[in-house]
Structures are given as structure tokens and as C-alpha cells.
Amino acid sequence: MIRFILLLLLFLFSLLTVFKAFEFHLWLIAILAGELSWVFALIAGIVLATGYRFGKYQMPGTVLGILAVILFLTPVFRGLMVANKLSTKFGAAFGPGTANVDNAAEMPYNPFKSLYYRRKEVPFSSLTYVNYGKESLNLDFYASQIAGKRPCVIVVHGGSWKGGNSRQIPELNGLLAEKGYQVAAINYRKAPAYRSPAPVEDVRAAMGYLRRHADSLQIDTGRFVLIGRSAGSQIALLAAYSLADPSIKGVVDFYGPADMVWGYSIPSNPLIMDSRKVMSDYLGGPYEKVPGNYAASSPLEFVSRRSPPTLIIHGENDVLVAYEHSRRLNEKLQENGVKHFWLQLPWATHGFDYIQNGPGGQLSNYVIERFLRYATK
């Protein structure tokens, strides 16, 4: 009976690798199911192997266990399918040879890397980049591990515009520093005390600070790239498309809300997040009262032929920021002839990249490294 219950729970858990979560805690579990699926496939296999000790529920438990193992392994195989064509598709988007970097022989996704690989920590400095009267904002600066003036990546964290901080996913910041980029992970003013476009102004202030200290920080001020995550993607995209700053050479969008007007019209599941309240807090009210604020904060409204190259990364099972946002942004970029690439991850949900060694994390890092090389060449 215990074996049957365990296998039933594992089977239900494994369904989150193919179906969207419908509740907040299930969404958190879905991140684990998709990005650490091999762990749970192994657990299910071990429980399956104990079948000889039980009798009454052995057959139904075995069936559920086999199904669970198969479902848990689907992100691995789907990741391999994406990886198989990734280099070719990226090269088609940005030109021949752009998928090749110093470690060109590296696989976009190596399932065995999930089992053992751990990235070393890269030290950083906390620097105050702007003061607004009583409030000051800091950034975490990860110095490039390659000497000389280097391109600078500005990372904008997620958190529904009201939470989160610059310490999110430091592993990616460290990876980029190892590859030769100066990295500034910034904090910004948050809702509801501050509203859009305050965070975009903070991005501009951060760039100003980095320019003023370019000599001491060894920054090439002509080559900035913005990376945003979730709400931070809306900020990064809006800054990249609206500031008209030629030094912004590219922008990376991790599952960001690109169309705030459409996003308000199709709210997320309230059991996961009250997206309309989140947007109202950030934009000064519901759409019916301040429609202009929603349009003015929609990155795709500012896409033009002069927009910088863009990398979009989104999981189809995202339950916080609809996949449709990226489809709409992709379409707008195509219409305007903007160089871009959309990494589509069929199994992944919102926040998948918090597990850097999962299939989504590895594939994302692969394209980010190549995109940065292209954008800052």
C-alpha cells in the first residue's frame, strides 16, 4: 500500500512536466519537476524496484510508476530535441558562424551535467549607484575575469515589480563574469510606492553611474546589454526600446510581459497570482482608469527598426506570464526587421532558470553566451 501511494504521488507530480500548474505551490513544484526531472525519475525507479515486497497493489502501482518515469524523462528528451537544432536555428537568426564561440564544441544541453556540475562562486561588490533623497539604490558588480575594458551586462531582477532583489540567480552573473563581461545586477524602485517608468529611469541612472566609473570598473561604455527576468524583462525591454541609447547593443528577455494591455485583459489564474492587482499597483490603477499607462509601459509598442537585437526565452508551461507575450513580441520584431531569436522551451514553466543545471538553464546559458558575443562584437 505504501508503495502504491508513493508511486501515485510521483505520477501526479510527473504530470506537471506536461500540464500547467493550477495553484501557486504546484507551480513551485512544477519548476522542480521540469528541471530536476531526472532526480524524480530515479526516485520513481527505486520505488518501482521495491515491488517484490508487496502484493495487493503491485500491478496498479507498477503501471503508475512506469508512467511517472516516462513523464519525468520527457523534459530530458525534449531538451535534447531543442538542443539538436539550436545551433542551426541561432545561426539562421544572426548569421553564419554566430553560434560558434571559444567553446564551440560544448553541447547546448548535456543531461549528465545536471548530475554533477556546480559553478564556483564569483565575488561581487555592492555599490550605491543613485540617491533619491532618503532612498538609495545599490547594484552588485561582478568583475570580468578577463582583463581590460569589457562590455557590461546589466541584470534586472524579477518579482512582480514589488519584490525580489539583485541577488537572484547569481550563478548566471558569475558565469558571464567568467566569460569576460562586467556584470551589474541592479536593484530598482518598487511598486506600489513607485510606479512605471521609475524602474526604467533607474536603469538609465545605473548606466550613468557605470559610465562615470568606467575607468575604475573597466567598462567599455559603448557596449551595454540588458538582461531582464519576468517583471525585470518588462523593465529591460522597455529601457532597450524606449531610451534610444546606441550603447545598448542587445536585450535578453526571460519570460517577460511584453504587452501590458493584452496582459491585463487575460489575467493569470488567481490561485497562482492576482496579475491584475500586480499590474494596477505598478501602473497606477486598472486599465479602465489609466489605459495610457498600460500602453506606455508595453515594450512592444516601442519596437522599431532601430531596436537593438533581442533574445527571447520562454517556457510554454508558464502560468504567471503567458507564452503569448513572447509570441506577440516575436511577431513585432519580425515586422520591423529586428535581429532576434526566440528560445522556446516546451516543458518549462515560469522561473525554470532558477535551476541552472536543468535542461532549461543549460539551453538558456548556451544561447545567452552566443547572443552576447554577437551583440557586443
C-alpha positions as CSV (number, residue, x, y, z in Angstrom):
1,M,0.0,0.0,0.0
2,I,2.8,2.4,0.9
3,R,4.5,1.7,-2.4
4,F,1.3,2.3,-4.3
5,I,0.7,5.7,-2.5
6,L,4.3,6.8,-3.2
7,L,4.0,5.9,-6.9
8,L,0.6,7.6,-7.2
9,L,2.1,10.8,-5.7
10,L,5.1,10.6,-8.0
11,F,2.8,10.0,-11.0
12,L,0.7,13.1,-10.1
13,F,3.9,15.0,-9.6
14,S,5.1,13.9,-13.0
15,L,2.0,15.3,-14.8
16,L,3.5,18.8,-14.1
17,T,6.1,18.1,-16.7
18,V,3.4,18.2,-19.4
19,F,0.5,20.1,-17.9
20,K,0.3,23.6,-16.5
21,A,0.1,24.0,-12.7
22,F,-3.2,25.5,-11.5
23,E,-2.1,26.6,-8.0
24,F,0.8,28.5,-6.6
25,H,2.5,25.7,-4.7
26,L,2.0,23.3,-7.6
27,W,3.8,25.9,-9.8
28,L,6.8,25.8,-7.5
29,I,6.8,22.0,-7.7
30,A,6.5,22.2,-11.5
31,I,9.8,24.1,-11.6
32,L,11.4,21.1,-9.8
33,A,9.6,18.6,-11.9
34,G,10.7,20.1,-15.2
35,E,14.3,21.0,-14.3
36,L,15.3,18.2,-11.8
37,S,13.2,15.6,-13.5
38,W,16.0,13.0,-13.6
39,V,16.0,13.1,-9.8
40,F,12.4,12.2,-9.6
41,A,12.7,9.6,-12.4
42,L,15.4,8.0,-10.3
43,I,13.2,8.1,-7.2
44,A,10.3,6.6,-9.1
45,G,12.6,3.8,-10.4
46,I,13.8,3.0,-6.9
47,V,10.3,2.8,-5.5
48,L,9.4,0.6,-8.5
49,A,12.2,-1.8,-7.7
50,T,10.7,-2.5,-4.3
51,G,7.7,-4.1,-5.9
52,Y,8.6,-7.6,-4.9
53,R,7.9,-6.8,-1.2
54,F,4.2,-6.1,-1.8
55,G,1.3,-7.9,-3.4
56,K,-2.2,-6.4,-3.5
57,Y,-1.4,-3.1,-5.1
58,Q,1.7,-4.2,-7.0
59,M,0.3,-4.1,-10.6
60,P,-1.5,-0.7,-10.4
61,G,1.5,0.8,-8.6
62,T,3.9,-0.6,-11.2
63,V,1.8,0.9,-14.0
64,L,1.7,4.3,-12.3
65,G,5.5,4.1,-11.6
66,I,6.4,3.3,-15.2
67,L,4.2,6.2,-16.4
68,A,5.8,8.5,-13.9
69,V,9.3,7.6,-15.0
70,I,8.4,8.2,-18.6
71,L,6.8,11.6,-17.9
72,F,9.8,12.6,-15.7
73,L,12.1,11.9,-18.5
74,T,10.2,13.9,-21.1
75,P,12.0,17.2,-20.3
76,V,15.3,15.5,-20.8
77,F,14.4,14.2,-24.2
78,R,12.6,17.4,-25.2
79,G,15.6,19.3,-24.1
80,L,17.8,17.1,-26.3
81,M,15.4,17.8,-29.3
82,V,15.7,21.5,-28.8
83,A,19.5,21.3,-28.4
84,N,19.8,19.2,-31.6
85,K,18.6,22.2,-33.8
86,L,19.6,25.1,-31.6
87,S,23.0,25.9,-33.2
88,T,21.5,25.9,-36.7
89,K,18.5,28.0,-35.8
90,F,20.6,30.5,-33.9
91,G,22.9,30.8,-36.8
92,A,20.0,31.3,-39.2
93,A,18.8,34.2,-37.0
94,F,22.0,36.1,-36.5
95,G,24.2,34.9,-39.4
96,P,26.7,32.1,-40.2
97,G,29.2,31.4,-37.5
98,T,27.4,33.3,-34.8
99,A,26.6,30.1,-32.9
100,N,30.4,29.4,-32.6
101,V,32.3,30.7,-29.6
102,D,35.5,29.7,-27.9
103,N,33.8,26.6,-26.5
104,A,32.0,25.7,-29.8
105,A,32.3,22.0,-29.1
106,E,30.2,22.4,-25.9
107,M,26.8,20.7,-26.2
108,P,23.8,23.1,-25.8
109,Y,22.4,20.6,-23.3
110,N,24.2,17.7,-21.5
111,P,21.9,15.7,-19.3
112,F,24.8,14.3,-17.3
113,K,25.9,17.8,-16.5
114,S,22.8,18.1,-14.3
115,L,24.1,15.3,-12.2
116,Y,27.4,16.7,-11.1
117,Y,28.2,20.2,-12.3
118,R,28.4,23.0,-9.9
119,R,29.7,26.5,-10.8
120,K,32.1,28.2,-8.4
121,E,31.0,31.4,-6.8
122,V,32.3,34.7,-8.2
123,P,32.8,37.5,-5.7
124,F,31.0,40.8,-6.2
125,S,31.0,44.3,-4.8
126,S,27.8,46.2,-3.7
127,L,27.9,49.8,-5.0
128,T,25.4,52.6,-4.5
129,Y,24.6,53.9,-7.9
130,V,21.9,56.6,-7.2
131,N,20.4,58.5,-4.4
132,Y,16.8,59.8,-4.4
133,G,16.7,61.9,-1.3
134,K,16.2,59.4,1.5
135,E,16.4,56.4,-0.7
136,S,19.5,55.0,-2.4
137,L,19.8,52.1,-4.8
138,N,22.6,49.5,-5.0
139,L,23.9,47.3,-7.6
140,D,26.0,44.1,-7.3
141,F,29.1,44.4,-9.5
142,Y,30.7,41.2,-10.8
143,A,34.1,42.0,-12.3
144,S,35.1,40.3,-15.5
145,Q,37.6,37.5,-15.2
146,I,39.3,38.8,-18.3
147,A,41.4,41.9,-18.0
148,G,40.8,45.1,-19.9
149,K,37.8,47.2,-20.7
150,R,35.0,44.9,-21.3
151,P,31.3,45.0,-22.3
152,C,28.9,45.4,-19.4
153,V,25.7,43.4,-18.8
154,I,23.0,45.0,-16.6
155,V,20.7,42.4,-15.0
156,V,17.2,43.5,-13.9
157,H,15.6,41.1,-11.4
158,G,12.0,39.9,-11.3
159,G,9.5,39.9,-8.5
160,S,6.2,41.3,-9.9
161,W,7.7,44.9,-9.7
162,K,7.2,44.8,-5.9
163,G,9.6,42.2,-4.7
164,G,12.9,40.4,-5.5
165,N,16.4,41.9,-5.4
166,S,19.7,41.9,-7.2
167,R,20.8,38.6,-5.6
168,Q,18.5,36.4,-7.8
169,I,20.3,33.7,-9.7
170,P,23.9,34.9,-9.0
171,E,25.2,31.8,-10.8
172,L,24.4,33.4,-14.2
173,N,26.1,36.6,-13.2
174,G,29.2,34.6,-12.2
175,L,29.2,32.7,-15.5
176,L,29.1,35.9,-17.5
177,A,31.9,37.4,-15.5
178,E,34.0,34.3,-16.2
179,K,33.3,34.7,-19.9
180,G,34.7,38.2,-19.9
181,Y,31.7,40.5,-19.2
182,Q,31.4,43.1,-16.4
183,V,28.1,42.4,-14.8
184,A,25.9,44.9,-12.8
185,A,22.8,43.3,-11.1
186,I,20.7,46.2,-10.1
187,N,18.0,47.0,-7.5
188,Y,15.3,49.4,-8.6
189,R,12.4,51.3,-7.0
190,K,9.4,49.1,-6.4
191,A,5.6,49.3,-6.6
192,P,3.3,50.3,-5.1
193,A,5.4,53.2,-3.7
194,Y,6.9,53.8,-7.1
195,R,5.3,53.3,-10.5
196,S,6.3,52.9,-14.1
197,P,8.5,54.3,-15.6
198,A,10.5,54.7,-12.3
199,P,12.4,51.4,-12.8
200,V,13.4,52.4,-16.4
201,E,14.7,55.6,-15.0
202,D,16.7,53.5,-12.6
203,V,18.2,51.5,-15.4
204,R,19.3,54.8,-17.1
205,A,20.7,56.0,-13.7
206,A,22.7,52.8,-13.4
207,M,24.1,53.2,-16.9
208,G,25.1,56.8,-16.0
209,Y,26.9,55.6,-12.9
210,L,28.7,52.8,-14.8
211,R,29.8,55.3,-17.4
212,R,31.2,57.7,-14.8
213,H,33.2,55.0,-13.2
214,A,34.1,53.2,-16.4
215,D,37.8,53.6,-15.8
216,S,37.9,52.1,-12.3
217,L,35.4,49.4,-13.2
218,Q,37.0,48.7,-16.6
219,I,33.8,49.1,-18.6
220,D,33.6,49.6,-22.4
221,T,30.8,52.2,-22.3
222,G,29.9,51.7,-25.9
223,R,28.7,48.1,-25.3
224,F,25.9,47.5,-22.8
225,V,23.4,44.6,-22.9
226,L,20.3,44.4,-20.7
227,I,19.0,41.1,-19.2
228,G,15.6,41.0,-17.5
229,R,13.7,38.3,-15.8
230,S,9.9,38.3,-15.6
231,A,8.9,41.8,-14.4
232,G,12.5,42.7,-14.8
233,S,12.2,41.8,-18.5
234,Q,9.4,44.3,-19.0
235,I,11.8,46.9,-17.5
236,A,14.8,45.8,-19.5
237,L,12.8,45.6,-22.8
238,L,11.2,49.0,-22.2
239,A,14.5,50.6,-21.5
240,A,16.2,49.0,-24.5
241,Y,13.4,50.1,-26.9
242,S,12.5,53.5,-25.5
243,L,15.7,55.1,-24.2
244,A,17.2,55.4,-27.7
245,D,20.6,54.8,-26.3
246,P,23.0,53.5,-29.0
247,S,25.3,51.9,-26.4
248,I,22.6,49.4,-25.6
249,K,23.6,46.7,-28.0
250,G,21.1,44.0,-27.1
251,V,18.5,42.9,-24.6
252,V,17.6,39.4,-23.2
253,D,14.0,38.8,-22.2
254,F,13.4,35.9,-19.8
255,Y,9.6,35.3,-19.9
256,G,8.7,38.9,-19.7
257,P,5.3,40.7,-20.1
258,A,5.8,42.5,-23.4
259,D,2.2,43.6,-24.0
260,M,0.8,45.1,-20.8
261,V,-2.6,46.0,-22.4
262,W,-3.2,42.4,-23.6
263,G,-1.8,41.0,-20.4
264,Y,-4.4,42.9,-18.3
265,S,-7.2,41.6,-20.5
266,I,-6.2,38.0,-19.9
267,P,-5.4,37.7,-16.2
268,S,-3.4,34.8,-14.7
269,N,-5.1,32.1,-12.5
270,P,-5.9,33.9,-9.2
271,L,-4.9,30.7,-7.4
272,I,-1.3,31.5,-8.6
273,M,-1.2,35.3,-8.8
274,D,-3.6,38.2,-8.9
275,S,-2.0,39.6,-12.0
276,R,-4.4,42.5,-12.4
277,K,-3.7,43.8,-8.9
278,V,0.0,43.4,-9.5
279,M,-0.2,45.4,-12.7
280,S,-2.6,48.0,-11.1
281,D,-0.1,48.6,-8.3
282,Y,2.7,49.1,-10.8
283,L,0.8,51.3,-13.3
284,G,-1.3,53.4,-11.1
285,G,-4.7,51.7,-11.4
286,P,-6.7,49.3,-13.5
287,Y,-6.7,49.6,-17.3
288,E,-10.1,51.1,-17.4
289,K,-8.9,54.1,-15.4
290,V,-5.3,54.6,-16.8
291,P,-5.2,52.9,-20.2
292,G,-2.4,55.2,-21.3
293,N,-0.1,53.9,-18.6
294,Y,-0.5,50.4,-19.9
295,A,0.3,51.3,-23.5
296,A,3.2,53.5,-22.3
297,S,4.7,50.5,-20.4
298,S,4.3,47.9,-23.1
299,P,7.7,47.2,-24.6
300,L,6.3,46.0,-28.0
301,E,4.7,49.4,-28.5
302,F,8.2,50.9,-28.8
303,V,9.7,48.3,-31.2
304,S,11.1,49.9,-34.3
305,R,13.7,49.2,-37.0
306,R,16.2,50.8,-34.7
307,S,15.6,48.5,-31.8
308,P,18.6,46.5,-30.6
309,P,18.9,42.8,-31.2
310,T,16.7,40.8,-28.8
311,L,16.9,37.3,-27.3
312,I,13.6,35.9,-26.0
313,I,13.5,32.9,-23.7
314,H,10.1,31.5,-22.6
315,G,8.6,28.2,-21.4
316,E,5.3,27.1,-22.9
317,N,4.0,25.9,-19.5
318,D,4.4,29.4,-18.0
319,V,1.5,30.1,-15.6
320,L,2.5,33.6,-14.4
321,V,3.4,35.4,-17.7
322,A,1.6,33.9,-20.7
323,Y,3.6,32.5,-23.5
324,E,1.5,34.7,-25.8
325,H,3.6,37.7,-24.7
326,S,6.6,36.3,-26.3
327,R,4.7,35.3,-29.4
328,R,3.5,38.9,-29.8
329,L,6.9,40.3,-29.2
330,N,8.4,37.9,-31.7
331,E,5.9,38.9,-34.3
332,K,6.5,42.7,-33.7
333,L,10.3,42.2,-34.1
334,Q,9.8,40.3,-37.3
335,E,7.6,43.0,-38.7
336,N,10.3,45.6,-38.0
337,G,13.2,43.5,-39.2
338,V,14.9,43.5,-35.8
339,K,17.5,40.7,-35.4
340,H,16.2,38.4,-32.7
341,F,16.0,34.8,-31.6
342,W,13.2,33.1,-29.6
343,L,14.3,30.1,-27.5
344,Q,11.1,28.1,-26.9
345,L,11.1,25.5,-24.1
346,P,8.0,23.3,-24.4
347,W,8.2,21.8,-20.9
348,A,9.4,24.8,-18.9
349,T,7.4,27.0,-16.5
350,H,8.0,30.4,-15.1
351,G,11.3,30.6,-13.1
352,F,12.8,27.5,-14.7
353,D,16.2,29.1,-14.8
354,Y,16.5,29.2,-11.0
355,I,17.8,25.6,-11.5
356,Q,20.8,26.5,-13.7
357,N,21.8,22.9,-14.5
358,G,18.4,21.8,-15.7
359,P,17.6,21.5,-19.4
360,G,16.1,25.0,-19.5
361,G,19.0,26.5,-17.6
362,Q,21.7,24.9,-19.8
363,L,19.9,25.8,-23.0
364,S,19.4,29.4,-21.9
365,N,23.0,29.9,-20.9
366,Y,24.1,28.4,-24.2
367,V,22.2,31.0,-26.3
368,I,22.9,33.9,-23.9
369,E,26.6,33.3,-24.3
370,R,26.3,33.3,-28.0
371,F,23.9,36.2,-28.1
372,L,26.3,38.4,-26.0
373,R,29.2,37.5,-28.3
374,Y,27.1,38.6,-31.3
375,A,25.6,41.8,-29.7
376,T,28.9,43.1,-28.4
377,K,31.2,42.2,-31.3
